[in-house]
Amino acid sequence: MKAIVLLSAGIHPRSGAPMPVPVELQAIAMAQRFGCDIIGLHAGPSSATVADCLGHGLSRIIHLQIGQTDDPLAALTAEIAEHNPDFVLAGRRGQGGADSGLLPYSLAHACGMPIAADAVALEAGGAVVQALPRGAKRRLVLRLPAVITVHDSAPPALPFVHKQRLAGAIIVKPGIASAAPAFVYNDRPYRRRPKLIGSAQKSAGGKFMLHPTPEEAAAAILDYLEKLNIR
């Protein structure tokens, strides 16, 4: 199985220094645990921010050189088509300050691949274990090749090994330069929205009733309204 891990230009949230994005390092570890042949892929003006990923389990990174303001979608799409991977792994979002997390979805659409979000593990047969709210998980089976975003609760990244960092290779290639799409923002005046009673409903409790009589149903409704103090 072949996997491409998308690498973005990460910035330390406090110091502002270049650094790998932690969830992308988790994506590398996920692909390695599954036994994939892994390539790191970065599109941008410099590879300095992703070079340390070589010490976390990558043997090679392809750096597609494009401008700072260029849209990376065209360059990434062309390179992925050339390698024909089984999995394209990405983080939920980057760590550069202006990342929206929409790139994996745009990439899946451009490549004609299905996408699964918030994965914590890969399994045989194109299956993905997906993280759900409150610690729940579910198993999805995808048609390969597929784009997969990795959740922060996935197993941790592999430890940094300086020897691997020195042995790894960064392959520099010219990327397809294209202008970033313009975003249109619609400003609307503030409108006060009505308060919801969802939190009150959750705290009021309730009980499951199967085929109740009209009298039983009415009594249960009145009891529920009393608990909400709206009778």
N, C-alpha and C positions, 0 to 999 in steps of 0.2 A: 504494500500500500504506500502511496506517495502523499505527502502532505506539504502544503505551503502555509507558513505562518506569517501573517501580515505584521510588520513592525512599524510603529509610528514614532515620531520624534517626541520622546517624553521629557518632561521638565519636573524637577523636584519641586513639590508644592511650597516649600519654605525658602530654600536657597536659590531656586531658579536655575540650578545647574542641570546640564543634560544628563539624562538617566534612562535606562530601559523602563518600559511600562510593566509593572508587576504582573498584571493579568495576562499580558502577552508572554511573559516568561512561564506562567502557568500553562499557557497554550502549548509552548514548546515541550514542557514536561509531559502534558497529556498525550501529545503525538508520539513522544519517545516511548512512553509506557505501553502504548498500543503497538509499538514495533514499526512505526512508519519511517520511511526514508524522508527526511525533513529538509526543506529549504526555507531560509528566511528571506522575506521580500520586503524591501523598503523603497518608496518613491519620495524623493526630496532632493534638496540641494546638497546635503552632506550626510555621510554615514556615521559621523562621530557619535550621535546619540544612540545608535543601535549596535555599535561595534562590540560592546560588552556582552551582548546576547550570545556571542560565540563561546563565552565561558560558561554559559548556562545550558549547554547541550546541543548547540548548532555547530556544524562543521563548515557551513558556507552560508553566506548572505549575498543575495543579488541586490545591488543598489542601482535603481533606475534614476538617473540624474534628470531632474526637472527643476524649474524655478520655484522660488518660495511661494509665489502666488498662483502657480499652475494647479489645475485640478488633477489629482493623481489617478482618477478613475480610468482614463484611456490607457495610460501606461501600464497599470496593474492588470487590466483586462487582457491586453495583448500578451503580456508575459505569462499569465496564467494559462491562456489558450496554447501557448507554446509548450508548456510543461505537462498539461493534461493531468492534474493531480486528482486524487480521490477525495481529499478534504482540503478546504481552504479555511484555516482557523484564524480568528481575530479576537481581540478583546472586546468587551462590551462597549468601551469607548476609549479614546486615547487619554493622555495626561499632559496635553499641551496648552490647556487653558481655553481654547476655542473649538474643541472637538465636540461634534454633535452626536456621534455614535451611529450616524446614518450610512457611513461608507460601506459597511458589509452588506447592507440591504440594497444599495445602489449597485454594488458589485455583483451580487447574486442575480439581480434583474438583468444587468448587462451581459453576464455569462450564461444566462438561461439555466441557473441552478436553483434548487430549493435551498431554503435557509432555516436553521434551527437556532434559537436563541438560548443563552444561559446554560450551556452544557457544562457538566462536571466530570464526564467520562465518555470515552468511546468504547463501543462493543462491536463484536463481530456481526457481519451482515448489514453494515450501514446503520447500526443502532446507536442512539445517543441517549445518555441519561441526562435529563433536564432538571434543573433546580426550579422549585416552585416556592411560593410564599410559605412562611412558617416552617421551613425546613423540610417540606414535602418534596418528593422527586417522582418523575415519571419517565418511562422509556419510550422513545420515538424511533421509528424505523424510516429511514430516508432513502430516496433514490439517489445513488451516487453518480457523478460527483456532487458535492454539496458544500455550501458555506455554513460555518458554525461559529457562533460567538461564544466565548468562554465566560463563565460566571466567576465572581471573586471567591466563592466558596469551593471552587475546584481544588484538588490537592495542590500543595505548595510547589513552587518552582524548584528545580534542581539547584544544588549549591554551586556557587561560582568557583571554577577551577582555572587558575591563571594559565596553566600549561595548555589547556584546551583553547583558551582565548588567543594565545600566541600561535597555536597550530591551525586555527581556523582561517578561512579565506573570505575576503570581500571582493566580489566580482562586480566591477563598475561597468554599466552599460548606459547608453543614452536612452532616455525615456521619451515617450510621446508627449510633447508639450501642448496643453490645451487650457484655455481660459477657464477659470473657476466660474460656476454659474452664479448669477446674481440672485440674491435672496430679496424677496419683496415682503415688507412688513406692513400690515394693516393696523393702523392706530384707531382704536375705538374708545369712546368715553366710558369711564367706569360706571358700571351698573350694579347696584347692590343685589345680591342674590339671596333668595329665601334660605333660612336656616333649615337644615335637615335634621331629622330625629333618628338617624341611623344609629348613632351611639346609644341613644336612650332605648331603642328597640333591642339592641344587643344586651343591655344590662337588665332589661325587664324580664328576661327568661321566656318561658313558653313551654308547650308540650305538644307532642305529635298525636294527632287524632285521626283514626282511620274510620271512615264512614260514620261520623257522629250523627245523632239525631239533631233536628233543628234546635231543640231545647238545650242540648249539651253544647252545641256550637255557639249559641247565643250566650250561654253562661261563660264559656271560655273567652269570648270576645270582650264581654263586660269586665271580666277579671283582668284581662290584659290591659284594657284601657285604664282601669283603676291604678295599675302599677305605673302607667305612664302619666298619671295625674291629668288626664284629658277627658275624663268621663263627664 
